[in-house]
Amino acid sequence: MKFLFALFAAITLSGCAWFHAPATPDPEPGAAESSYTHIDVAGEIATPAEHAACEAVGGSIRREGMLGWEHCVQTYPDAGKACSGEADCLGTCRYEGEVVEPGTRVTGACQVVDVPFGCYATVEDGRLQHALCVD
């Protein structure tokens, strides 16, 4: 029983590792990606300044994740663009096609909003990765 508890705790904590601000690559001058600025909410509830900063970049404050904390949710400028890996996107390169085995060659689509939560499969190097759930 202790082993199962330890395993559950490790899996839960590993999911927290995915909860980070998405990397913002250095865009080429004039690229659409230059219009994205990630806004962090430091606590459970956004401050008036965080609300204002979020709205200034076109985002909206919403409660997300299992804890229901407030987050600034924005649509990525490259949302839905075809991709073969995370390097092609501001967020993750996600697969939304029919069910196939991990490792299969697929084309993904860039993540739509900057919310890390949910269940999804990613694409790296043009190959489907295992699905994961983050909450």
Residue frames as a rotation matrix with the C-alpha (Angstrom) as fourth column:
MET 1
0.570 0.821 0.000 0.00
0.821 -0.570 0.000 0.00
0.000 0.000 -1.000 0.00
LYS 2
0.385 -0.514 -0.767 2.86
0.162 -0.780 0.604 2.38
-0.909 -0.357 -0.217 0.79
PHE 3
-0.650 -0.645 0.402 4.29
0.469 0.076 0.880 1.67
-0.598 0.760 0.253 -2.66
LEU 4
-0.094 0.710 0.698 1.01
0.973 -0.084 0.216 2.64
0.212 0.700 -0.682 -4.35
PHE 5
0.784 0.350 -0.513 0.83
0.509 -0.835 0.207 5.85
-0.356 -0.423 -0.833 -2.32
ALA 6
-0.043 -0.899 -0.435 4.44
0.115 -0.437 0.892 6.72
-0.992 -0.011 0.122 -3.24
LEU 7
-0.650 -0.148 0.745 3.75
0.715 0.211 0.666 5.95
-0.256 0.966 -0.031 -6.91
PHE 8
0.375 0.874 0.307 0.62
0.913 -0.406 0.041 8.11
0.161 0.265 -0.951 -6.90
ALA 9
0.665 -0.188 -0.723 2.51
0.262 -0.848 0.461 10.99
-0.700 -0.495 -0.515 -5.23
ALA 10
-0.431 -0.903 0.008 5.34
0.268 -0.119 0.956 10.75
-0.862 0.414 0.294 -7.78
ILE 11
-0.431 0.354 0.830 2.93
0.899 0.087 0.429 10.79
0.080 0.931 -0.355 -10.72
THR 12
0.666 0.731 -0.153 1.01
0.745 -0.662 0.082 13.72
-0.041 -0.168 -0.985 -9.25
LEU 13
0.418 -0.582 -0.698 4.16
0.109 -0.731 0.674 15.74
-0.902 -0.358 -0.242 -8.65
SER 14
-0.595 -0.657 0.463 5.54
0.536 0.106 0.838 14.95
-0.599 0.747 0.289 -12.10
GLY 15
0.131 0.738 0.662 2.40
0.976 -0.211 0.043 16.50
0.171 0.641 -0.748 -13.57
CYS 16
0.776 0.124 -0.618 3.26
0.369 -0.884 0.286 19.72
-0.511 -0.450 -0.732 -11.75
ALA 17
-0.282 -0.956 -0.076 6.50
0.401 -0.189 0.896 19.89
-0.872 0.222 0.437 -13.71
TRP 18
-0.410 0.202 0.889 4.41
0.902 -0.050 0.428 20.68
0.131 0.978 -0.162 -16.80
PHE 19
0.702 0.705 -0.098 2.91
0.711 -0.685 0.158 23.70
0.044 -0.180 -0.983 -15.07
HIS 20
-0.258 -0.810 -0.526 5.31
0.616 -0.558 0.557 26.34
-0.745 -0.180 0.643 -16.24
ALA 21
0.387 0.328 -0.862 5.22
-0.357 -0.809 -0.468 29.39
-0.850 0.489 -0.196 -18.41
PRO 22
0.787 -0.093 0.610 5.58
0.547 0.564 -0.619 28.37
-0.287 0.820 0.495 -22.04
ALA 23
-0.284 -0.940 -0.187 8.89
0.573 -0.323 0.753 29.26
-0.769 0.107 0.631 -23.60
THR 24
0.830 0.480 -0.283 8.68
0.093 -0.619 -0.780 32.23
-0.550 0.621 -0.559 -25.91
PRO 25
0.139 -0.833 0.536 11.19
0.921 0.307 0.240 31.79
-0.364 0.461 0.809 -28.73
ASP 26
-0.376 -0.338 -0.862 12.93
-0.016 -0.928 0.371 34.76
-0.926 0.153 0.344 -30.32
PRO 27
0.525 0.659 0.538 10.67
0.545 0.225 -0.807 35.49
-0.654 0.717 -0.242 -33.29
GLU 28
-0.469 -0.571 0.673 11.83
0.883 -0.315 0.349 36.83
0.013 0.758 0.652 -36.61
PRO 29
-0.847 0.156 -0.508 11.12
-0.032 -0.969 -0.244 40.56
-0.530 -0.191 0.826 -36.99
GLY 30
-0.536 0.724 -0.435 7.48
-0.842 -0.415 0.346 41.09
0.070 0.551 0.831 -37.88
ALA 31
-0.783 0.244 -0.573 6.47
0.109 0.959 0.260 37.52
0.613 0.141 -0.777 -37.00
ALA 32
0.187 0.962 0.197 3.01
-0.239 -0.150 0.959 36.99
0.953 -0.227 0.201 -35.50
GLU 33
0.290 -0.111 -0.950 4.58
0.754 0.638 0.156 35.31
0.589 -0.762 0.269 -32.47
SER 34
-0.759 -0.632 0.156 5.96
0.422 -0.661 -0.621 38.69
0.495 -0.406 0.768 -31.33
SER 35
-0.275 0.740 0.614 2.42
-0.510 -0.654 0.559 39.61
0.815 -0.160 0.557 -30.26
TYR 36
0.599 0.487 -0.636 2.37
0.218 0.664 0.715 36.98
0.770 -0.567 0.292 -27.48
THR 37
-0.467 -0.668 0.579 3.39
-0.522 -0.321 -0.791 37.86
0.714 -0.671 -0.199 -23.93
HIS 38
-0.120 0.398 -0.909 2.77
0.551 0.789 0.273 35.29
0.826 -0.468 -0.314 -21.20
ILE 39
-0.152 0.171 0.974 1.12
-0.672 -0.740 0.025 36.79
0.725 -0.650 0.227 -18.11
ASP 40
-0.607 -0.116 -0.786 1.55
0.404 0.807 -0.431 34.93
0.684 -0.579 -0.443 -14.81
VAL 41
0.469 0.669 0.577 -0.93
-0.427 -0.400 0.811 35.11
0.773 -0.626 0.098 -11.93
ALA 42
-0.468 -0.862 0.195 1.14
-0.556 0.115 -0.823 34.79
0.687 -0.494 -0.533 -8.77
GLY 43
-0.831 0.184 0.525 -1.53
-0.441 0.356 -0.824 33.49
-0.338 -0.916 -0.215 -6.41
GLU 44
-0.624 0.670 0.403 -4.90
0.609 0.740 -0.287 31.80
-0.490 0.066 -0.869 -6.34
ILE 45
0.542 0.840 0.034 -6.76
0.738 -0.457 -0.497 34.97
-0.402 0.294 -0.867 -7.30
ALA 46
-0.162 -0.591 0.790 -5.53
0.883 -0.445 -0.152 37.53
0.441 0.673 0.593 -9.83
THR 47
-0.379 -0.054 -0.924 -4.82
0.601 -0.774 -0.201 41.01
-0.704 -0.631 0.325 -8.51
PRO 48
0.696 0.635 -0.335 -6.32
0.197 -0.618 -0.762 44.07
-0.690 0.465 -0.555 -10.21
ALA 49
0.103 -0.752 -0.651 -2.90
-0.770 -0.474 0.426 44.71
-0.629 0.458 -0.628 -11.82
GLU 50
-0.771 -0.364 0.522 -2.79
-0.040 0.847 0.530 41.11
-0.635 0.388 -0.668 -13.15
HIS 51
0.180 0.912 0.369 -6.33
0.643 0.174 -0.745 41.50
-0.744 0.372 -0.555 -14.53
ALA 52
0.697 0.078 -0.713 -5.29
-0.297 -0.873 -0.386 44.70
-0.653 0.480 -0.586 -16.30
ALA 53
-0.337 -0.908 -0.247 -2.08
-0.706 0.071 0.705 43.16
-0.623 0.412 -0.665 -17.69
CYS 54
-0.590 0.185 0.786 -3.97
0.372 0.926 0.061 40.12
-0.717 0.328 -0.615 -18.94
GLU 55
0.498 0.862 0.100 -6.67
0.547 -0.222 -0.808 42.18
-0.673 0.457 -0.581 -20.65
ALA 56
0.406 -0.414 -0.815 -4.01
-0.529 -0.833 0.160 44.48
-0.745 0.366 -0.557 -22.17
VAL 57
-0.697 -0.701 -0.153 -2.57
-0.561 0.399 0.725 41.51
-0.447 0.591 -0.671 -24.13
GLY 58
-0.288 0.686 -0.668 -6.00
-0.844 0.148 0.516 40.23
0.452 0.713 0.536 -25.19
GLY 59
-0.789 -0.044 -0.612 -6.35
0.153 0.952 -0.266 37.53
0.594 -0.304 -0.744 -22.54
SER 60
0.228 0.856 0.464 -9.03
-0.567 -0.271 0.778 36.81
0.792 -0.441 0.423 -19.99
ILE 61
-0.712 -0.410 0.571 -8.82
-0.697 0.313 -0.645 35.65
0.086 -0.857 -0.508 -16.38
ARG 62
0.362 0.793 -0.490 -10.39
-0.614 0.599 0.515 32.20
0.702 0.114 0.703 -15.93
ARG 63
0.190 -0.228 0.955 -10.32
-0.833 0.477 0.280 29.53
-0.519 -0.849 -0.099 -13.26
GLU 64
0.423 -0.162 -0.891 -8.41
-0.668 0.609 -0.428 26.54
0.612 0.776 0.149 -14.60
GLY 65
-0.539 -0.734 -0.413 -7.04
-0.348 0.641 -0.684 23.23
0.767 -0.225 -0.601 -13.37
MET 66
-0.112 0.469 -0.876 -8.04
0.599 0.736 0.317 20.97
0.793 -0.489 -0.363 -10.52
LEU 67
-0.600 -0.178 -0.780 -7.34
0.780 -0.349 -0.520 23.65
-0.180 -0.920 0.348 -7.92
GLY 68
0.398 0.847 0.352 -9.42
0.906 -0.423 -0.008 26.20
0.142 0.322 -0.936 -9.80
TRP 69
-0.136 -0.515 -0.846 -6.86
0.535 -0.757 0.375 28.98
-0.834 -0.401 0.379 -9.48
GLU 70
0.839 0.440 -0.321 -7.16
0.032 -0.628 -0.778 31.98
-0.543 0.642 -0.540 -11.76
HIS 71
-0.252 -0.874 0.416 -4.95
0.652 0.164 0.740 32.12
-0.715 0.458 0.529 -14.86
CYS 72
0.024 0.167 -0.986 -4.55
-0.610 -0.779 -0.147 34.60
-0.792 0.605 0.083 -17.69
VAL 73
0.005 0.077 0.997 -5.74
0.533 0.844 -0.067 32.59
-0.846 0.532 -0.037 -20.69
GLN 74
0.030 -0.091 -0.995 -4.65
-0.662 -0.748 0.048 33.74
-0.749 0.658 -0.083 -24.13
THR 75
0.905 0.191 0.380 -4.90
0.177 0.642 -0.746 32.36
-0.386 0.743 0.547 -27.63
TYR 76
-0.116 -0.992 0.053 -1.49
0.351 0.009 0.936 31.71
-0.929 0.127 0.347 -29.18
PRO 77
0.095 0.105 -0.990 -0.85
-0.717 -0.683 -0.141 33.63
-0.691 0.723 0.010 -32.42
ASP 78
-0.637 -0.404 -0.656 0.17
-0.757 0.487 0.435 30.34
0.144 0.774 -0.616 -34.12
ALA 79
-0.312 0.602 0.735 -2.89
-0.482 0.567 -0.668 28.41
-0.819 -0.562 0.114 -32.87
GLY 80
0.630 0.679 0.377 -3.79
-0.127 0.569 -0.813 25.52
-0.766 0.464 0.445 -35.15
LYS 81
0.357 -0.580 -0.732 -0.70
-0.934 -0.227 -0.275 25.87
-0.006 0.782 -0.623 -37.40
ALA 82
0.923 -0.087 -0.374 0.60
-0.001 0.973 -0.230 22.51
0.384 0.213 0.899 -38.69
CYS 83
0.320 -0.836 0.446 3.65
-0.947 -0.296 0.124 21.34
0.028 -0.462 -0.886 -36.75
SER 84
0.471 -0.241 -0.849 6.03
-0.087 0.945 -0.316 18.42
0.878 0.222 0.424 -36.36
GLY 85
-0.114 -0.504 -0.856 7.33
0.874 0.359 -0.327 19.30
0.473 -0.786 0.399 -32.89
GLU 86
0.515 0.348 -0.783 7.32
0.790 -0.547 0.276 21.81
-0.333 -0.761 -0.557 -30.06
ALA 87
-0.506 -0.789 -0.348 10.02
0.532 -0.603 0.595 23.90
-0.679 0.116 0.725 -31.77
ASP 88
-0.706 0.296 0.643 7.39
0.589 -0.259 0.766 24.82
0.393 0.919 0.008 -34.40
CYS 89
0.289 0.946 0.144 5.01
0.532 -0.284 0.798 26.33
0.796 -0.154 -0.585 -31.83
LEU 90
-0.238 -0.247 0.939 4.86
-0.587 -0.734 -0.342 28.84
0.774 -0.633 0.030 -29.00
GLY 91
0.332 0.407 0.851 3.05
-0.910 0.376 0.175 26.20
-0.248 -0.832 0.495 -26.93
THR 92
-0.380 -0.416 0.826 3.05
-0.231 0.908 0.351 22.48
-0.896 -0.057 -0.441 -27.58
CYS 93
-0.564 0.206 -0.800 2.56
-0.786 0.161 0.596 20.61
0.252 0.965 0.071 -30.83
ARG 94
-0.402 0.530 0.747 -0.54
-0.504 0.552 -0.664 18.49
-0.764 -0.644 0.045 -30.18
TYR 95
-0.971 0.118 -0.206 -2.06
-0.099 0.589 0.802 15.60
0.216 0.800 -0.560 -32.07
GLU 96
-0.448 0.883 0.139 -5.81
-0.573 -0.164 -0.803 15.56
-0.687 -0.439 0.579 -32.52
GLY 97
-0.365 0.267 -0.892 -6.30
-0.855 0.283 0.435 12.94
0.369 0.921 0.125 -35.22
GLU 98
0.688 0.621 -0.376 -7.57
-0.474 0.776 0.416 9.38
0.550 -0.108 0.828 -35.16
VAL 99
0.654 -0.395 0.645 -6.08
-0.564 0.313 0.764 7.00
-0.503 -0.864 -0.018 -32.60
VAL 100
0.667 -0.563 -0.487 -2.72
-0.178 0.514 -0.839 5.56
0.723 0.647 0.243 -33.66
GLU 101
0.683 -0.479 -0.551 0.22
0.721 0.560 0.408 4.00
0.113 -0.676 0.728 -31.82
PRO 102
0.772 -0.534 -0.344 2.86
-0.274 -0.768 0.578 6.24
-0.573 -0.352 -0.740 -30.20
GLY 103
-0.254 -0.940 0.227 5.87
0.059 0.219 0.974 6.55
-0.965 0.260 -0.001 -32.51
THR 104
0.181 0.412 0.893 3.70
0.921 0.248 -0.301 6.75
-0.346 0.877 -0.335 -35.64
ARG 105
-0.885 -0.453 0.107 4.58
0.455 -0.790 0.411 9.58
-0.101 0.412 0.906 -38.06
VAL 106
0.229 0.973 -0.010 1.89
0.969 -0.229 -0.095 12.26
-0.095 0.012 -0.995 -37.73
THR 107
-0.593 -0.268 0.759 1.37
0.339 -0.938 -0.067 15.97
0.730 0.218 0.648 -38.20
GLY 108
-0.325 0.447 -0.833 0.22
0.919 -0.060 -0.391 17.97
-0.224 -0.892 -0.392 -35.22
ALA 109
0.294 0.425 0.856 -1.34
0.492 -0.835 0.245 21.38
0.820 0.349 -0.454 -34.68
CYS 110
-0.753 -0.610 0.246 0.01
0.149 -0.522 -0.840 24.14
0.641 -0.596 0.484 -32.47
GLN 111
-0.501 0.505 -0.703 -1.76
0.857 0.179 -0.483 24.45
-0.118 -0.845 -0.522 -29.12
VAL 112
0.098 0.660 0.745 -4.67
0.682 -0.590 0.433 26.92
0.725 0.466 -0.508 -29.23
VAL 113
0.738 0.185 0.649 -4.59
-0.285 -0.787 0.547 28.52
0.612 -0.589 -0.528 -25.75
ASP 114
-0.229 -0.970 0.077 -1.82
-0.395 0.021 -0.918 28.75
0.890 -0.240 -0.388 -23.18
VAL 115
0.454 0.415 0.788 -3.53
-0.891 0.236 0.389 26.55
-0.025 -0.879 0.477 -20.59
PRO 116
-0.549 -0.794 -0.261 -1.31
-0.796 0.592 -0.125 23.59
0.254 0.139 -0.957 -19.64
PHE 117
-0.496 0.397 0.772 -4.20
-0.504 0.592 -0.629 21.51
-0.707 -0.701 -0.093 -18.28
GLY 118
0.486 0.773 -0.409 -6.06
-0.839 0.282 -0.465 18.66
-0.244 0.569 0.785 -19.93
CYS 119
0.164 -0.376 0.912 -5.37
0.107 0.926 0.363 15.34
-0.981 0.039 0.192 -21.60
TYR 120
0.821 0.038 -0.569 -3.54
-0.530 -0.319 -0.786 15.36
-0.211 0.947 -0.242 -24.92
ALA 121
0.524 -0.712 0.467 -0.85
0.689 0.677 0.260 13.70
-0.502 0.186 0.845 -26.99
THR 122
0.482 -0.444 -0.755 2.11
-0.439 -0.868 0.231 15.68
-0.758 0.221 -0.613 -28.29
VAL 123
0.925 -0.272 0.266 4.19
0.366 0.447 -0.816 15.40
0.103 0.852 0.513 -31.44
GLU 124
0.471 -0.854 -0.222 7.99
-0.465 -0.454 0.760 15.52
-0.749 -0.255 -0.611 -31.42
ASP 125
-0.612 -0.778 -0.143 10.23
-0.471 0.213 0.856 15.01
-0.636 0.591 -0.496 -34.45
GLY 126
-0.398 0.545 -0.738 7.10
-0.870 0.029 0.491 14.24
0.289 0.838 0.463 -36.48
ARG 127
-0.579 0.167 -0.798 6.19
0.150 0.984 0.097 11.27
0.801 -0.063 -0.595 -34.28
LEU 128
0.431 0.847 0.312 3.29
-0.321 -0.180 0.930 10.83
0.843 -0.501 0.195 -31.89
GLN 129
-0.762 -0.610 0.218 4.26
-0.381 0.149 -0.913 10.74
0.524 -0.779 -0.345 -28.23
HIS 130
-0.579 0.561 -0.592 2.32
0.747 0.657 -0.107 9.05
0.329 -0.504 -0.799 -25.43
ALA 131
0.194 0.750 0.633 -0.78
0.150 -0.660 0.736 10.88
0.969 -0.048 -0.241 -24.21
LEU 132
-0.753 -0.388 -0.531 -0.65
0.586 -0.030 -0.809 12.62
0.298 -0.921 0.251 -20.85
CYS 133
0.445 0.877 0.181 -3.04
0.580 -0.436 0.688 14.38
0.683 -0.201 -0.702 -18.53
VAL 134
-0.747 -0.665 -0.007 -2.03
0.491 -0.545 -0.680 17.53
0.448 -0.511 0.734 -16.65
ASP 135
0.356 0.883 0.306 -4.14
0.333 -0.426 0.842 19.07
0.873 -0.198 -0.445 -13.91
